[in-house]
Amino acid sequence: MSAPVGQEAIRGLLPQRFPLLLVDRVVEVRPDGIVAEKAVTAAEWCYAGLDETTPPEAYAYPVALLLESFGQAAALAWFLRSGAGVPGPGSGLLPLFVGVRELRLSGAAYPGDVLRHDVRLDKVVDGAAVASGTVTVGGRTTAVIGELIAAVRPGAALAELG
């Protein structure tokens, strides 16, 4: 296990920035993965426009953002394991979310909660990676991810698609 990884190092590895940088810190780095955290706050852009009459259940953190946060944690596990030459700002390579399989949701997160991503990096092959793991909030499992698949591709080639 290595020392925690803070925001400066995270920003050095991931291309995402506000409002979509969804990992606050890495609290544990293991040979097979990481544990990362993301604090959910009432100031998240996904809550903009909700007024005082909005029911509490409307403040459930969106599943798409929960998966994006887990995916960013998985990318960090991959990049921290890879060492030199990792994709990141200035590398010309962009990490891409390819898909998720065997997703089981069993709860929600709300402002004030901390998402804890326990990511296992299962396989890395030729610019692609497969990860799995859990998301917990306060010790309760809210999501189990059977497989999250990611890839890295040259940013210039992706720009040609747009």
C-alpha atoms as a printed R data frame, in Angstrom:
    type eleno elety resid chain resno       x      y       z
1   ATOM     1    CA   MET     A     1   0.000  0.000   0.000
2   ATOM     2    CA   SER     A     2   1.267  3.484  -0.811
3   ATOM     3    CA   ALA     A     3   0.530  6.938   0.547
4   ATOM     4    CA   PRO     A     4  -2.735  8.723  -0.309
5   ATOM     5    CA   VAL     A     5  -2.934 10.559  -3.626
6   ATOM     6    CA   GLY     A     6  -4.253 14.127  -3.523
7   ATOM     7    CA   GLN     A     7  -5.894 16.509  -5.989
8   ATOM     8    CA   GLU     A     8  -2.699 17.737  -7.638
9   ATOM     9    CA   ALA     A     9  -1.662 14.208  -8.625
10  ATOM    10    CA   ILE     A    10  -5.237 13.306  -9.640
11  ATOM    11    CA   ARG     A    11  -5.413 16.358 -11.925
12  ATOM    12    CA   GLY     A    12  -2.050 15.314 -13.374
13  ATOM    13    CA   LEU     A    13  -3.475 11.928 -14.366
14  ATOM    14    CA   LEU     A    14  -7.059 12.672 -15.422
15  ATOM    15    CA   PRO     A    15  -8.187 15.114 -18.126
16  ATOM    16    CA   GLN     A    16 -11.510 15.887 -16.382
17  ATOM    17    CA   ARG     A    17 -11.972 19.253 -14.705
18  ATOM    18    CA   PHE     A    18 -14.845 21.078 -13.001
19  ATOM    19    CA   PRO     A    19 -17.661 20.167 -13.070
20  ATOM    20    CA   LEU     A    20 -16.782 16.569 -14.047
21  ATOM    21    CA   LEU     A    21 -13.688 15.793 -11.996
22  ATOM    22    CA   LEU     A    22 -15.419 13.362  -9.638
23  ATOM    23    CA   VAL     A    23 -12.607 11.926  -7.493
24  ATOM    24    CA   ASP     A    24 -11.434 13.946  -4.513
25  ATOM    25    CA   ARG     A    25  -8.657 11.687  -3.262
26  ATOM    26    CA   VAL     A    26  -7.161  8.230  -3.402
27  ATOM    27    CA   VAL     A    27  -6.838  6.856   0.113
28  ATOM    28    CA   GLU     A    28  -5.195  3.534  -0.720
29  ATOM    29    CA   VAL     A    29  -3.163  2.196  -3.626
30  ATOM    30    CA   ARG     A    30  -2.786 -1.590  -3.831
31  ATOM    31    CA   PRO     A    31  -1.105 -3.771  -6.464
32  ATOM    32    CA   ASP     A    32  -4.573 -4.881  -7.633
33  ATOM    33    CA   GLY     A    33  -6.398 -1.533  -7.394
34  ATOM    34    CA   ILE     A    34  -7.258  1.477  -5.262
35  ATOM    35    CA   VAL     A    35  -9.713  2.956  -2.812
36  ATOM    36    CA   ALA     A    36 -10.830  6.461  -3.800
37  ATOM    37    CA   GLU     A    37 -13.362  8.914  -2.402
38  ATOM    38    CA   LYS     A    38 -15.703 11.570  -3.736
39  ATOM    39    CA   ALA     A    39 -17.685 13.850  -1.416
40  ATOM    40    CA   VAL     A    40 -21.203 14.639  -2.608
41  ATOM    41    CA   THR     A    41 -22.221 18.209  -1.784
42  ATOM    42    CA   ALA     A    42 -25.421 20.214  -2.150
43  ATOM    43    CA   ALA     A    43 -23.451 22.567  -4.428
44  ATOM    44    CA   GLU     A    44 -23.095 19.921  -7.186
45  ATOM    45    CA   TRP     A    45 -24.176 21.198 -10.602
46  ATOM    46    CA   CYS     A    46 -26.677 18.310 -10.861
47  ATOM    47    CA   TYR     A    47 -28.745 19.952  -8.097
48  ATOM    48    CA   ALA     A    48 -28.905 23.389  -9.768
49  ATOM    49    CA   GLY     A    49 -32.453 24.582 -10.163
50  ATOM    50    CA   LEU     A    50 -33.951 22.486  -7.360
51  ATOM    51    CA   ASP     A    51 -36.028 24.723  -5.116
52  ATOM    52    CA   GLU     A    52 -37.196 24.537  -1.512
53  ATOM    53    CA   THR     A    53 -40.256 22.451  -2.440
54  ATOM    54    CA   THR     A    54 -38.180 19.690  -4.045
55  ATOM    55    CA   PRO     A    55 -38.719 16.366  -2.245
56  ATOM    56    CA   PRO     A    56 -35.641 14.870  -0.531
57  ATOM    57    CA   GLU     A    57 -35.497 11.853  -2.877
58  ATOM    58    CA   ALA     A    58 -34.795 14.241  -5.781
59  ATOM    59    CA   TYR     A    59 -31.394 14.851  -4.193
60  ATOM    60    CA   ALA     A    60 -30.260 11.262  -4.816
61  ATOM    61    CA   TYR     A    61 -26.900 11.498  -6.566
62  ATOM    62    CA   PRO     A    62 -27.427 10.555 -10.238
63  ATOM    63    CA   VAL     A    63 -26.369  7.002 -11.123
64  ATOM    64    CA   ALA     A    64 -24.588  8.276 -14.248
65  ATOM    65    CA   LEU     A    65 -22.361 10.493 -12.087
66  ATOM    66    CA   LEU     A    66 -21.763  7.687  -9.584
67  ATOM    67    CA   LEU     A    67 -20.577  5.482 -12.473
68  ATOM    68    CA   GLU     A    68 -18.452  8.305 -13.908
69  ATOM    69    CA   SER     A    69 -16.830  8.768 -10.509
70  ATOM    70    CA   PHE     A    70 -16.140  5.020 -10.237
71  ATOM    71    CA   GLY     A    71 -14.781  5.065 -13.798
72  ATOM    72    CA   GLN     A    72 -12.399  7.894 -12.945
73  ATOM    73    CA   ALA     A    73 -11.226  5.916  -9.905
74  ATOM    74    CA   ALA     A    74 -10.690  2.889 -12.173
75  ATOM    75    CA   ALA     A    75  -8.673  5.048 -14.596
76  ATOM    76    CA   LEU     A    76  -6.540  6.225 -11.687
77  ATOM    77    CA   ALA     A    77  -5.939  2.611 -10.615
78  ATOM    78    CA   TRP     A    78  -4.828  1.837 -14.180
79  ATOM    79    CA   PHE     A    79  -2.612  4.883 -14.558
80  ATOM    80    CA   LEU     A    80  -1.019  4.558 -11.109
81  ATOM    81    CA   ARG     A    81  -0.175  0.935 -11.864
82  ATOM    82    CA   SER     A    82   1.205  1.728 -15.314
83  ATOM    83    CA   GLY     A    83   3.855  4.155 -14.120
84  ATOM    84    CA   ALA     A    84   5.699  6.213 -16.731
85  ATOM    85    CA   GLY     A    85   3.982  7.167 -19.954
86  ATOM    86    CA   VAL     A    86   0.474  7.200 -18.513
87  ATOM    87    CA   PRO     A    87  -2.306  9.003 -20.340
88  ATOM    88    CA   GLY     A    88  -3.077 12.381 -18.880
89  ATOM    89    CA   PRO     A    89  -3.026 16.060 -19.717
90  ATOM    90    CA   GLY     A    90  -0.339 16.662 -22.328
91  ATOM    91    CA   SER     A    91   0.012 12.992 -23.325
92  ATOM    92    CA   GLY     A    92  -2.314 13.252 -26.306
93  ATOM    93    CA   LEU     A    93  -4.185 10.187 -25.035
94  ATOM    94    CA   LEU     A    94  -7.691 10.287 -23.566
95  ATOM    95    CA   PRO     A    95  -9.289  7.663 -21.326
96  ATOM    96    CA   LEU     A    96 -12.719  6.581 -22.560
97  ATOM    97    CA   PHE     A    97 -15.537  4.815 -20.748
98  ATOM    98    CA   VAL     A    98 -16.520  1.875 -22.980
99  ATOM    99    CA   GLY     A    99 -19.214  0.179 -20.919
100 ATOM   100    CA   VAL     A   100 -20.337 -1.495 -17.735
101 ATOM   101    CA   ARG     A   101 -21.770 -4.963 -17.142
102 ATOM   102    CA   GLU     A   102 -23.337 -6.621 -14.143
103 ATOM   103    CA   LEU     A   103 -24.251 -3.398 -12.364
104 ATOM   104    CA   ARG     A   104 -26.271 -3.869  -9.178
105 ATOM   105    CA   LEU     A   105 -27.635 -0.819  -7.388
106 ATOM   106    CA   SER     A   106 -28.797 -1.137  -3.807
107 ATOM   107    CA   GLY     A   107 -29.026  2.381  -2.439
108 ATOM   108    CA   ALA     A   108 -28.425  6.031  -3.100
109 ATOM   109    CA   ALA     A   109 -26.073  8.792  -2.030
110 ATOM   110    CA   TYR     A   110 -27.162 12.275  -0.990
111 ATOM   111    CA   PRO     A   111 -25.446 15.590  -0.268
112 ATOM   112    CA   GLY     A   112 -23.214 15.123   2.762
113 ATOM   113    CA   ASP     A   113 -22.330 11.528   1.822
114 ATOM   114    CA   VAL     A   114 -18.892 10.314   0.744
115 ATOM   115    CA   LEU     A   115 -18.733  7.778  -2.077
116 ATOM   116    CA   ARG     A   116 -16.012  5.237  -1.373
117 ATOM   117    CA   HIS     A   117 -14.873  3.399  -4.502
118 ATOM   118    CA   ASP     A   118 -13.083  0.106  -3.934
119 ATOM   119    CA   VAL     A   119 -11.684 -0.628  -7.388
120 ATOM   120    CA   ARG     A   120 -10.010 -3.840  -8.478
121 ATOM   121    CA   LEU     A   121  -8.072 -3.643 -11.742
122 ATOM   122    CA   ASP     A   122  -8.776 -7.035 -13.281
123 ATOM   123    CA   LYS     A   123  -7.071 -6.855 -16.678
124 ATOM   124    CA   VAL     A   124  -5.017 -4.471 -18.806
125 ATOM   125    CA   VAL     A   125  -4.436 -5.332 -22.475
126 ATOM   126    CA   ASP     A   126  -3.224 -3.129 -25.349
127 ATOM   127    CA   GLY     A   127  -4.745  0.232 -24.386
128 ATOM   128    CA   ALA     A   128  -7.801 -1.215 -22.643
129 ATOM   129    CA   ALA     A   129  -8.606 -2.140 -19.065
130 ATOM   130    CA   VAL     A   130 -11.298 -4.008 -17.154
131 ATOM   131    CA   ALA     A   131 -12.070 -3.109 -13.539
132 ATOM   132    CA   SER     A   132 -14.639 -4.211 -10.977
133 ATOM   133    CA   GLY     A   133 -15.583 -3.226  -7.475
134 ATOM   134    CA   THR     A   134 -18.017 -1.603  -5.106
135 ATOM   135    CA   VAL     A   135 -19.243  1.819  -4.117
136 ATOM   136    CA   THR     A   136 -20.117  2.266  -0.461
137 ATOM   137    CA   VAL     A   137 -21.591  5.153   1.497
138 ATOM   138    CA   GLY     A   138 -21.065  5.118   5.247
139 ATOM   139    CA   GLY     A   139 -20.183  1.413   5.170
140 ATOM   140    CA   ARG     A   140 -23.315  0.443   3.205
141 ATOM   141    CA   THR     A   141 -22.916 -0.894  -0.322
142 ATOM   142    CA   THR     A   142 -24.793  1.222  -2.860
143 ATOM   143    CA   ALA     A   143 -23.396 -0.268  -6.086
144 ATOM   144    CA   VAL     A   144 -21.561 -3.359  -7.249
145 ATOM   145    CA   ILE     A   145 -19.821 -3.120 -10.605
146 ATOM   146    CA   GLY     A   146 -19.113 -6.516 -12.173
147 ATOM   147    CA   GLU     A   147 -17.104 -5.085 -15.066
148 ATOM   148    CA   LEU     A   148 -16.229 -1.578 -16.151
149 ATOM   149    CA   ILE     A   149 -14.378 -1.433 -19.450
150 ATOM   150    CA   ALA     A   150 -12.194  1.516 -20.461
151 ATOM   151    CA   ALA     A   151  -9.763  2.317 -23.244
152 ATOM   152    CA   VAL     A   152  -7.283  5.039 -24.140
153 ATOM   153    CA   ARG     A   153  -7.172  6.556 -27.610
154 ATOM   154    CA   PRO     A   154  -5.305  9.465 -29.216
155 ATOM   155    CA   GLY     A   155  -7.188 12.700 -28.634
156 ATOM   156    CA   ALA     A   156  -6.376 13.956 -32.146
157 ATOM   157    CA   ALA     A   157  -8.090 10.934 -33.706
158 ATOM   158    CA   LEU     A   158 -11.161 11.492 -31.525
159 ATOM   159    CA   ALA     A   159 -11.303 15.175 -32.533
160 ATOM   160    CA   GLU     A   160 -11.714 14.065 -36.156
161 ATOM   161    CA   LEU     A   161 -14.998 12.380 -35.176
162 ATOM   162    CA   GLY     A   162 -16.523 15.640 -33.954
